[in-house]
Amino acid sequence: IKDPALASWLLDAAWVAEQGDWAQTFTIWRSEEPPARAWIVGESHVPNPAVLDEWSGDPRDILRIIEKARPLVTESRNPEQLTMWVEAFEPGWVIVSQLADPQLKARWSSVDRPWESDALIRPAFRKKNEPGGWQYIEVPAPGHWILRLEYEAQDAAVGTGISVIAWAGWMIAMLRLGFVCWRNRLFPSRNETET
């Protein structure tokens, strides 16, 4: 499918124009395997790790990394949690095809021994200092690991708190207004009784 508008939206318009027709052509591909949400890629398969942080805009850079990466088994009980089983043979990274969000927290657990640690989630494949689309997490060491990602919606909690305070303020104002109206009916002011 040739779609120049989609190509310009997804990629840098100048780069798409330079590349010609192939960069504007998309293929719908149906995989026999279930889609992967996360991959592990070893250090030896990423000759230039800087591409994880800042991306040129060329999709081939990402495809070269993903084609050497191994898909991970993932489990998600709800939209706020994602668990991955990671078998690392060398230092490397877990790449997650999920939008980067600062409210997402990650934690490593060792399968082989009792050990847990927070993990630093970084935005992956950013174009110049843009926020980034996916995310990556450095593997602590070779071994068997469980990586848990959990979304802690702090902005929703703050919004709920503000709403509760606002509704309480409205309720107090309405009760006070109702009380003033009730009092004025029971005890009319002197000016009203003289007329």
N, C-alpha and C positions, 0 to 999 in steps of 0.2 A: 504494500500500500504506500503510495507516494503522498506525503503530507508535509509540505514545506512549513505550514503554520505551526504544526505540532513540533517539528524539528527546531524551529526558531524559538519556540516557547521553552522547550526542554534544554536546548543547548544554546550556546552563544550564536546569535544571528550572523555575525561576521564570519565566524568559523564555519558555519553551515554553508554560507555563500562561497567560501574558499574551497570547500571540499567537493561541491557539486552534488549530483543526483544521489549518490550512494548514502549521503548523510541525511537525505530527506525521505529515504525509503525505509519502511518498517515491515517486519514480517510477523504474522501471528503464528505463534508456535505452541503447540499443545504437547506438554510433557507427559510421558508415561509415569514418571516419578512424582510424588507429591511435592508441591513447591517448598523450597527451603526459606526459612526466615532468618537463619543465622549460619555463618560459616566460620571455620578456623583456618587461618593461613599462617604458615611458618615464616620465620625471618628469612630463610633461604629462598623463598618464593616471591619476596618483595624486595627487589634490588634497590629501590628508591623509596624508603618508608615515608618520605616527605609527601608523597602523593596521597597518603591517608589523611593528612591535614589539609593540604591545598592541592586542588585538582586543576588541570589545564583546561578542562571542558571537553576533552576528547574522550568519548565513551570507551574507546579501546583500552585506555589506561585502567579503567575499572574492570573491564572484561578480562584483561590479562591476569588480574589479581583473583577474580572470582573463579576463573577456569582452573586455577591451581589450588584453590581452597577446597576444603572438605565440608559438606553440609553437616550441620549438627542436628541431633534429635532435640526437639523443643516440645514443651508442654505449657499450655496456658489454661488455667482454670477459670480465669476471668480476664477482661481486657486490661486490668491494672497490673497483671503479673505475667512474667515469662520466665520459665526455667529451662536451662540448657545443660546437657551433659557434654563435657569437653574432655577429649583425650589428646593431650599435647605431647608431641615427640620432641619438640624443640621450642625455644622462645618464639613468641608470635602474638597474634591478635585474634580476637573474636570480632567479626563484623556482623552487625545486626541491621537488617533492612527495616528499620523502624525510625520514624522521625525523631530527631534529636530534641530533647526537652530537658531543661535544667531541673525539673521536678522528678525526673526518673533517677532512681537510686539503684546501685548494683552491689552485690555481695558475693565473694568467692567462698566456697566451702571445699575442703579436701575430701575426697572419697577414701583415701588411704590412711589418713590420720586425723585426729581432732584438731582442726585449724580453720579459722574463719577470718576474713578480712574484707573491709570495704573496697570497692573497685572504683577507679576513676573512669567515667564515661566521657569520651570526647566526640565531638561532631566529626563525621567522616566526609571526605570528598568535597570540601568547601571550595567554592570559586572565589578567590581573593577574600576578603574577610566577611563573606556572607555566612549566615548561620549554619549551613550544612544540612544535608538531607538525612543521611544514615548516621550510625554511630559505631565507634569501635572501642574495645576494651583490651588492654594489654593482659596477656596470660601471665600469672605470677611466676610460673616455672614449668618445666616439663612434668607431666603427671596426669592423674585423673581428677577432674574437678567438676563441681556443680556451680553454675553461674545463675544467680537469681536477680532478675530485674523487677523492680516494683515502682509503680507510679504513685507518688504521694502528692495528691492534689491540694497543695497548700493554698493556691489561689481560690479554689472552691470553698475551702474552710473559712478563709478571710471574707469572701463574698457572703457566705451564710451568716457569719458573725455580724457583718454590716447590716444585712437584711433584718436580722433579729433586733438589733438596736434601733433601726429605723421604724420597724413595726411597733416596737415598744413605745417609742416616742409618739407615734401617731395615736396609739391606744391611750396613752396618758393625756394627750391633747384633747382627744374626743371625750374621755371621761371628765376632764376638767370643764370642757364646754358644756357637757350635759349637766354637770353639777351646778354650774353657774345659772343655766336656764331653769333648772328645777328650783333653786334657791330664789330666783327672781319671781317665780310664780307663787311660791309660798309666802314670801316676804317682799311684797312689792315696795319699791322705794317711795319716799314721802311725796315726791313730785307727782307720781302716778296716782296716789290716793286723793290728792287735793283737786285734781281735774275732773 
